[in-house]
Structure formats: structure tokens, C-alpha cells
Amino acid sequence: MNENDFEKLVDNLLIYYPLLYRKIKTSMDPEKSLKYGKTDGYYQILGTLITRGSLPISQIGKELHISKPNMTPLIDKLVKDKMVTRIRSKEDRRVVNIEITEEGKNFLMEARKVVEENIKENLSNLNDEELETLNESLESIKKLVLKINPQW
């Protein structure tokens, strides 16, 4: 790939990823937004815990690229909201693992339904062929991203 094409690739990533993200995330019903309008980190931590199980705070931060000073208030908020609990490791009492609660799992599943409704509404002006093209494109992007960062 020549330098000019690479610059176009970077421009597309920087311009269209945030645009797609905003398009999908916006236009949420204000009443639902109050209940589900949490920070991205809030959902990312819950999502990580639901897929990976109990993890130390440092591991969650490392996987999500969130610094330790930013992790502490996020975890504190999740604990206060009863979405996660802190559990001391049986092997090493200095290690504190974070575990998602049933309430956290239920919240995440309900929030996903709201996001799905929002995405469906935002994509409603696309026809079946355009939706298929979008899905195929996203599958291609997913394969490439996984090749760039295989630990995901």
C-alpha cells in the first residue's frame, strides 16, 4: 500500500468509526437514556466480566486500556450500583477480583435490548440489500481487526 492510500485508510478510520458509533448510539429515548445512559467504561467492564468471568482490576484495565486511576472510580460506581462485587483472591489475599452480579448481568441484557432497538431504528431506512452489504462489511472489518489484535 502506498503512502497516499495509507493516509486515506487512516482518514477513513478516524472519520467513519466515530461517525458510525455516534449514529448508532444517538436518538435514544430520553427516558431510557436516564436508566441506561452510563459511560462506555461502565458497559465495557460489565461486558468483559460477563464474557471472561472474575478478573483482577488490573487485568480489566489492561484489557480495556483504562488506566488504574480511571478504573477505581468506575469499579466504585459499579459496586455502588450493585453491578459487581469485589472478592479477595483465595490464592493471594492482596489481589482483589471483580465479579459481575446477577443484577449486573440482568442490567447488561436489558441495556443490550435497548441498544438493539436503537440500532434497528437507526438502520430502518436501509433496504435488505444495503443491510446485507453492511453486515458483510462489518464481518470483513471484524476479521481484519482480529488479525491486528488476536487477543480479543
FENZI-V876248 format. One record per residue. N is the residue number from 1. RES is the residue in one letter. SS is DSSP state (H for helix, E for strand, L for the rest). OMEGA is omega in whole degrees, -180 to 180 (* if undefined). D_LAST is the distance of its C-alpha to the last C-alpha in Angstrom with 1 decimal. Layout:
n={N;N}
res={RES;RES}
ss={SS;SS}
omega={OMEGA;OMEGA}
d_last={D_LAST;D_LAST}
This chain:
n={1;2;3;4;5;6;7;8;9;10;11;12;13;14;15;16;17;18;19;20;21;22;23;24;25;26;27;28;29;30;31;32;33;34;35;36;37;38;39;40;41;42;43;44;45;46;47;48;49;50;51;52;53;54;55;56;57;58;59;60;61;62;63;64;65;66;67;68;69;70;71;72;73;74;75;76;77;78;79;80;81;82;83;84;85;86;87;88;89;90;91;92;93;94;95;96;97;98;99;100;101;102;103;104;105;106;107;108;109;110;111;112;113;114;115;116;117;118;119;120;121;122;123;124;125;126;127;128;129;130;131;132;133;134;135;136;137;138;139;140;141;142;143;144;145;146;147;148;149;150;151;152}
res={M;N;E;N;D;F;E;K;L;V;D;N;L;L;I;Y;Y;P;L;L;Y;R;K;I;K;T;S;M;D;P;E;K;S;L;K;Y;G;K;T;D;G;Y;Y;Q;I;L;G;T;L;I;T;R;G;S;L;P;I;S;Q;I;G;K;E;L;H;I;S;K;P;N;M;T;P;L;I;D;K;L;V;K;D;K;M;V;T;R;I;R;S;K;E;D;R;R;V;V;N;I;E;I;T;E;E;G;K;N;F;L;M;E;A;R;K;V;V;E;E;N;I;K;E;N;L;S;N;L;N;D;E;E;L;E;T;L;N;E;S;L;E;S;I;K;K;L;V;L;K;I;N;P;Q;W}
ss={L;L;H;H;H;H;H;H;H;H;H;H;H;H;H;H;H;H;H;H;H;H;H;H;H;L;L;L;L;H;H;H;H;H;H;H;L;L;L;H;H;H;H;H;H;H;H;H;H;H;H;H;L;L;E;E;H;H;H;H;H;H;H;H;L;L;L;H;H;H;H;H;H;H;H;H;H;H;H;H;L;L;L;E;E;E;E;E;L;L;L;L;L;L;L;E;E;E;E;E;L;H;H;H;H;H;H;H;H;H;H;H;H;H;H;H;H;H;H;H;H;H;L;L;L;L;L;H;H;H;H;H;H;H;H;H;H;H;H;H;H;H;H;H;H;H;H;H;L;L;L;L}
omega={-180;-175;-180;178;179;177;177;178;179;178;-180;179;-177;-178;-169;177;179;179;178;-180;180;-180;-178;-174;-174;178;176;176;-176;179;178;-179;179;-178;-173;-177;178;179;178;180;178;-179;-179;179;179;179;178;-178;-179;-180;-174;-178;-178;-178;172;-180;-177;180;177;180;-180;-178;-177;-179;176;-178;-179;179;178;-180;-175;180;177;179;178;180;179;178;180;180;179;178;179;173;174;-180;177;177;178;-179;-176;-175;178;-177;177;177;177;-178;179;179;175;178;177;178;180;178;-178;179;178;180;179;178;179;179;178;177;-179;178;180;179;-178;180;-173;180;176;177;-176;-180;179;177;178;178;178;-179;178;179;179;176;178;179;180;179;-180;179;178;176;178;-176;-173;-179;177;*}
d_last={25.6;28.4;28.3;29.5;26.9;24.1;25.7;25.7;22.0;21.3;23.9;22.3;18.9;20.8;23.2;21.7;18.3;20.2;22.9;20.9;19.3;22.9;24.4;22.2;22.4;26.2;29.3;28.4;31.5;32.7;33.4;29.9;28.6;30.4;28.8;25.2;25.3;23.2;21.1;17.6;16.7;18.5;16.5;13.1;14.3;15.6;12.6;10.6;13.7;14.3;11.2;11.0;14.7;16.9;15.5;17.6;17.8;16.9;13.5;12.7;14.1;12.1;8.7;10.3;12.5;15.5;18.5;20.4;23.4;21.5;19.7;23.1;24.7;21.7;21.7;25.5;25.5;23.2;25.6;28.6;27.4;26.9;23.3;22.2;24.2;24.3;24.9;26.2;24.7;27.3;26.6;26.8;28.5;27.3;23.7;23.2;20.4;19.5;19.7;19.6;23.1;24.4;25.5;22.1;20.7;23.7;23.3;19.7;20.9;24.0;22.3;20.0;23.4;24.8;21.9;22.3;26.0;25.5;23.4;25.9;28.7;27.2;26.7;30.1;31.9;29.9;31.5;29.9;29.6;27.9;25.4;24.7;24.3;21.9;19.8;19.9;19.0;15.9;14.8;15.5;13.6;10.5;11.0;11.8;8.9;6.6;9.5;9.6;6.3;5.4;3.8;0.0}
